Amino acid sequence: MFRALLLEKDEAGFRAGVQMIEEARLPPAAVLVAPAYSTLNYKDGLALTNKAPVVRQWPMVPGIDGAGRVRESSHPGWQPGDAFIHNGFGVGETHWGCLAERARLDGDWLVRLPAAFTPRQAMAIGTAGYTAMLCVMALERHGLVAGDGEVLVTGATGGVGSVAVALLARLGHKVVAATGKAAEADYLRRLGANGVIDRAELGSPGKPLQKERWAAVVDAVGSQTLVNALAQTRYGGAVAACGLAQGADLPGTVMPFILRNVALLGVDSVMAPRVLREQAWARLARDLDPALLESMVSEVTLAGALDAARRLMDGQVRGRIVVRVAD
């Protein structure tokens, strides 16, 4: 038996709570793991609060992220005792996830925990921070280097945004953070932001082409914010898009693309191939300041994850939520 946060939905309605579950109920997979820590990402928040049809099979154990140790394995790449990280691959949607003391996972979904990180630190980064690193790498592949000019980060107090600000600043970029939380300006400056702007400047319809400002953008918001970011990106610049906090629509024009040669770079973290995952985690181990990482984190227990998910969906969370799974 093990403790898990179980989501159920049937004729009686939606229910979520910590339960004791028999190991035999775990879905089949090659590697049995014991997550020590998990996280709450935006998708987890949607699942735990039943605000969107994220879960595709019921009942479901949420938790798209996990870090801990392997207990059993029939996969050639993993042995008992190995330290692992898991992100994405539909876990918490179609396959039981890591907000539990046990999980069975495909060995090809796992990457090794870098020696630079503890399991808690890896989950302080989680999918959000790993996605931020993928965005930075995408911009670098496009040619972004320190000194090119201002780099905008939208949704800056969220998980992706906080890590993106810290990474870009440490890499020598002049970062401008967009947020709707004016009281968090000092927090963003501590992470390395050179400037902070109100998200309202980007959130409403604007001209198809606006004053050129940004050398590059990391956008976790989508919708009108992404459209305005594109309209303000300098000639030859790029926007890495990875989220839809404002919406999934793109109510803009092709003008930035065909008149300013702006590139829109889609960034997916869920199904990214292992080689890209390993590169991202290696870069995080090298380029992310552990002290700054700790300043982004709040920790809750497995039992406290439900309340934390509600606060996350209500916009009351700054940075990253780490869930301590193991007692």
GIWOPE-V391904 format. One line per field, one symbol per residue. phi: phi as a letter, one per 20 degrees, with the letter a starting at -180 (. if undefined). psi: psi as a letter, one per 30 degrees, with the letter a starting at -180 (. if undefined). burial: # if it has 9 or more other C-alpha atoms within 8 Angstrom, else .. A space follows every 10 residues. Layout:
BEGIN
phi: ???
psi: ???
burial: ???
END
This chain:
BEGIN
phi: .bebeddcbb geoecbafce cfgfffffaf cecdfebcbd egffffffdl ebfffdccfb efofdabrcf dbbdefeccg nfecccbmlm fnddbgddea fbbdcfffee cffgffdegf ffefelgfff fgffffffff ffpfcgnfpf decelfefff fgffgfffff eneeddddbe dgfegfgfff fpfebccfff fdedgcfgcc gfcefabddd dmlfffffff fdffgnebce dcbbgerefc eccegffedc lfdddfcddf dgfgffffff fffffeddfg ffgffedcdc egfeffffff fffemdddmd dddeeff
psi: klkljkkkka ffakkklklk kkfffklklf kkljkekalj leeeeeeffh fliekfkklk jaifklkbkk elkgkffklk fkklkkkbhg kfefkkaghl fkkklkfffl lkjkffklee eeffeaeeee eeeeeeeeee efgklkffak kkjlhffaee eeeeeeeeef ggljkkkklg iffgeeeeee fgkflklkff ffflkalekl kkekelkjkg eabeeeeeee ffklkgalkj kglheflfli ialfeeeffg hkkjjkjkfe gkleeeeeee eeeeeefkje eeeeffkkkl leffeeeeee eefgggkkbk kkjjek.
burial: .########. ...#.###.. #....#..## ########## #..######. ....#....# ########## ###.#..### .#######.# ########## #######.## #.#...#.## ########## ########## ...#.#..## ########## ########## ..#######. ....#..##. ####.####. .##....#.# .#.####### ########## ####..#### ##.#.#...# ....###..# #####.#.#. ...#..##.# #####.##.. .###.##..# ###.##.### ###.....## #####..
END
